[in-house]
Amino acid sequence: MHSPAQALQRPMPLWPLWLVLLAAAGTFGLTMGTRQTMGLFLGPLNSATGLGLGQISLAFAFGQLCWGLTQPFAGAIADKVGAGRVLLAGSLLVALGTFITPYMTTTLGLILAIGVLSAGGAGMAGPAVLMAATSRLIAPEKRGLATGIVNAGGSFGQFVMAPIAGALLVGLGWAGAMQVLGLIVLLALPAAWVLRGNSLQAAPPGTKPAGTREAVRMAVRDRNFLLLSAGFFVCGFHVAFLATHLPGVIASCGLPVEFGAWSLALLGLFNIVGSVAMGWAVGRWRMKSLLSLVYATRALAVLLFLLAPKTGTVVLLFAAVMGLTFLSTVPPTAGLVAKFFGLGNMATLFGVVMLSHQVGGFLGAWLGGRVFEATGSFDWIWYIDILLAVGAALIHLPIREAHVRRTPAAAAT
């Protein structure tokens, strides 16, 4: 008879690489694609509830925060009991939250459906768990490109789901469209079986990963980890503002609603290119330098967009450039976490970094609506975004990528 710990530590049968990537990227695509199309529903939600853009933006902002708050805990649970159970619960919650949103007519109701159930479920089935599960199931030399492909899956989901959501809006109305999107998320359920397993399988026989508290305590005392988390805060601000308010930015330029839907689709399409390219690049250049380059590119692109005439061609070109940098920060960020601390507690520690990302996301989504209500323009948010991006580009430079402070379990791994 095997003890529970021994049973957990027995290696799971390894799936083919393509199946692991399909399961992880497909799950991320369905959950991220659904969440990233929610900006299309801001206007209809406002018209149906009469709550005002600021109150609805608050619900979306809570969604950004809850997505981040969930991930450290989801990662810790996945490290202990297995990723499959966490992914199963997360997918079901995304579907439920999205499906019941049309029945919510108050700010608290929208916060529950969008900000807690849907966003919390997406956090459980989010990058912290998916990146760790993928890294555990594939060979070390393939991890950089694999995490880029998984990250690209989220963008491909956005590229596919945004036009689908737009077509459903026209054909079924906003409530029916949102409920169909919720049902589509259930296609992610089989992936939980493929990605099952826990962090004990990442450790050599006879060793045990460090406890969650010990790993987190060591990480938050590490200067490199703190700098990395601060940069990811800026990424969250930028990404959440674009995902929530880019259709509104384009509408304020006097362009038809179709440009808003296609701008979200282009964000997803070009982030596929950016994510895969970044996954390839992390094995060839310093990851901290790649992150600095991404943030500097964002600052320059936003500045040029503010100076350019707001034509349809310009906004679509801007969306494409933003797509190249949209979530391409994830592979090098995940790579640095694994490099610093190993795989034993990667889901937990990357979840902590994602929490920082989503605190920034809360501010990006909420301030976008508040600033527009106060000034009638998104300009001040763009100015803040430029300053934060420049700061993020600079803050990664002091990271000592070659200097690794590892937990005892990471050293064994």
N, C-alpha and C positions, 0 to 999 in steps of 0.2 A: 504493500500500500504506500502511496505517496502522500506526504503532507500537503496541505493547501499551498504553502509557499513553493514546494518542489514542483507541484503541478503547474503553478503559474509560470515557473521558470523554464519548464520544458519548451523548446523552440516550437513555434507554430510552423506548419508547412509553408514554405515560401511560394507565393504566387508568381506567375510571370510578370516581368517588369511592366509590360503594357497594361496588364489588368490592374495592377496597383495604381498606376498613373490614371487610368480611366476612372477607377473608383474614387480616388481622392480629388482629381480635377473635376469629375462630374458632380460630386457632392458640392464642392466649392462653387461650381458654375450655377447650380440650381439655387443654392441659398443666397449667394452674392448677387446673382442675376435678378432674383426677385426683389431683394432689398434695394438694389441700385436703380430700379425702375420706379421706386416710390415717389421720386420727385415729380413724375408725370401726374400724380394724383393729388398734389398739393392744391391746385386750383379747384378741381371738383370737390375735394373735401371741404374747402373753404366755403364754396357755394352751397353745399348740402347742409353744413352744420352752422354756418354763420359765426364761427368762433374767431375768425381773424387769422391772418397769416402768422402773427407772433405766437399765438397759442398753439397752432398746428405745428409750427416750427419747433416749439418746446417739446412736443411729443416726439418729433423726429430726433431732436437733440438727446432726449432721454434714451432713444433707441441707440444712438451712437455710444452713449456712456454705458448702457447695459450690455451692449455687444462686447465692450472692453472688460467690464467688471466680471462677466461670466467666464472669460477665457482662462484666467489663472486657476479658478476653481475647477472648471471643466478639464483643464490640463492636468491638475493634480489627481482628479478622479480617474482620468484616462491612464495616467502613469501607474495607478494602483490596481484598478479593476478591469482596465482594457478600453481601447478606443471605440470598439464596436457598440457597446452599450450607450456610450455618451453620444455617438453620432446618431444612433437610432432615436434617442429621446430628443435630440436637437432638431432633427428633421421634422418630427411630429409637431413640435412646438412652433416651428416656422409656419408650417401648414395651417395650424389652428389659429395663430395670431393673425395671419393674413386673411383667412377666411372670415373671421368675425369682425374685422375692422369696419365694414360697411354698417354694422349694427351699432357702432359707437357714435354717440352724438354729443358727448361732453369731452372736455380736455382730459379728465381723468380716465375716461373710457379709451380714448386714443392712446394715452400713455400706457395703459394696460396692454392693449392689443398690439400696437406698433412698437412701443418702447420697452415692454417687458417680455411678452410671449414671443413675438416674432424675432425681435433683436436678440433676446436671450437664447432662443433656440439656435439662431444663426451663429452666436458666439460658441455654443457647444459644438456645433458642426463647422467651426471656423478654422482659421489657419493654424492656431496653436496646436490643436489636436491633429489636424490633417498633416501638417509639416512633420511633426514628430512621428506619426504613424508611417508616413512615407519614408523618412530617414531610417526608421528601424527595419523596414522590410526590403531595402535595396542595398547594393554594395556601396561602400564609402566613396569610391571614385565617381559614382554617378549621381551623388546627392545634389550637387550644385545645379546641374541641368534639370534634374527631376523636380526640385523645389520650384524652379522657374516654370516648368510645365504645369505643375499644380497651381501655381499662382496665375498662370495664363488661363487656366480653366475658369477661374472666377471672372476674368475679363471676357472670355468667350461666352459665358453665361449672360453677361450684361449685353454683349453685342447681339445675341440671339433674342434675349427676353425683352429688350427695349422695343424693337419693332413689333413683337408679338403683343406686348402690352398696349402699344399704340393702336394696333388693329383691333384688339379686344375692346378698347375704349370706344372706338367708333361703332363696332358691331353689337356690343352687349351693354354699353354704358359703364360708368366707372365702377359701380358696385359688383356687377357680374364679372367684369374684367379682373378685379382684385381677387374674387373668390376662385376663379379658374386658375390664376397664378398660384394660389395656395394649394390647390390640388396637384398642380404640376410638380411642386416640391417633393411630393411623395415618391417620385421616381428615384430619389436618392436613397431610399431605404435599403435596397440590396447591397449597397456599398459598405454598409456597416459590417456585414459578414466577412468581406474581403479584408477590411482594415482592422479586424479585431486583434487583440493582443495588448500587452502592457510593457512598461519600461524594463521589467526584469529580464525580458528577452534580449535587451540591448547590452546587458552586462555579461562578462565571461562567466562560465560555470563556477559556482562557489562564491561569487561576489554578490553584493546587494547594493543597489543605488542608495545614495544618501537620502535621509528623510526630507520631506518637503520643507519643513521649517528650516532645517540646516542649510539646504540649498538656497532658499530665498534669502536667508540672513546673510550668507556669504555673497550673494549676487548684489544685494542693495548696498553692500559696503565696498563694492568694486567700482572704482572711478570710471573704468571703461564702460561698464554696464550702464552706469548712470548717464554718461554722455550719449550712449546709443539710445537710451530711452527718451532723453530730451529731444533728440533729433526726430524720433518717431512720433513724438507729440506734435511736432510741426506737420509731419506727413498726415496725421489724422485730421488736423485743422483744415488742411488744403483739400484732402479727398472728400471729407464730409460736406464741405461748402459746395464743391463742384457737384457731387452726387445729388444734393438736396436742392440747390438753387440755380444750377446752370440753365435748366429750362426757363426759369424766371428771369435770369440775366438776359437770355436771348429774346424772351418776350418783351422785356423793357427796351430792347433795341428796335422794336416795331416789326420784328420778323414773324412769319407764320409759325404755328405750333409745331408743324412738321420738323422745323429746324431744331426744336428742343429735343424731340424724340431721336432724331438722327445724330445729334451731338452726343447724347448718352451712348448710342450705339457705337459711334466712332471712338469714344473713350474706351469702351470695352475692346473693340477690334484692335486698336493700336497698342493697347496694353498687352495684348497677346504677344505682339512683336517685341515690345519692351521687356516683358517678363522673361520670355525665352532667351532673348539676347543677354539679359542680365544673368540668367542662370548659367549661360555659357561663359560669361565674362568673369564670374566669381572664382573660377578655377584658374584664371590667368593673371588677374590684377588684384591689388589690395582692395578688399571689400570696403574699407573706410573711404578710400579715394573714389570708388564708384558711387558711394552714397553722396559725397560732397558734390560730385558732378551732377547727379540727378537734381539735388536741391538748387544748385546754381542755375541749371537749365530752366527749372520752374520759375524762378524769380525773373529771369530774362524774358521768358515767354509771356508772362503776365504783364510785364512792363510794355512789351511790344503790342500786346492786345489792347491795352488802355490807350495807346497812341494811335492805333490804326482805325480806319473807318469801319463801322459795324455793318458790314454786308454779309450776305449769306455765305459767300466764299470764305470770308475772314473767320467767321465763327466756326465753320466746319474745319478749317485749317487749324485754328486754335484748339478745338476739341481733339484733333488728331495728335498734335504735339503734346497736349496734356495727357493723352492716352499713353504715349511712349514712356512717360514718367509716373503714371498714375499709381500703380502698385508695384513698380519695378524695384522699389525699396525693400520689398519683403524677402527675396532670396538672399541678398547680402546681410540683411539684419538677422534672419534666421541662421545664416551661416556663421555669423560672429557669435551668436549665443551658443551654438553647438561647439564652436572652436574654443570659446572661453570655458565652458562647463561640461562638455560632453553630452551624450544622449540620454543618460539615466533620468534626468529631470527636465528634459528639453521642453516638453509640453507645458510644464508648470512655468518655467522661466520665460519662455517665449510668450506665454499668456500674460505674464507681468509686463513685458514690453508692449504687448498689444493693449493692455489697460492704459498705459501712457498714451498710446496712439488714439484711443477712443475718448480720453479726457479732452484731447485736442479736437477730436471729432464733435464732441458735445458743443464746444465753443464755436466751431465752424458752422454747424447747422443752426444753432440758436442765434448767434450774433448776426448771421446772414439775414434772417427774418427781422430781427429787432432793428438793425441798422437801416434796412430798406423802409420799414415803417416810419422811422424817425426822420430820414433824409430824402426818401423817394428815389434813392440810388444805391447801387452796390459798390460805389467807388471806394469808400473808406475800408470796406472789407478787403478789397484788392490791395490797397496800400499796406494794410496789416499783413496780408499774405506775402507780399514781396519782402517786407522786413524780416518776417519769420523764416522765409526760405533762405535768405542770405545768412541769417544767424545759424540755421541748420547746416548750411554748407561749411561754415567755419568751425562749428562745434565738433564735427567728426574728425577734424585734422589731428587733435591731440590724442585720439584713441591709439593705444599701443597694441596694434594688432598682433605683433610678434610676441608680446608678453602675455602669457596665459595664466590666469589664476584659476585653478581647477578644484572642484570638490574632490574628496577622496575617491568617490565612485567614478568620477570622470577620469581621474588619473589611471584607475584600474582599467577603464574602458579603452 
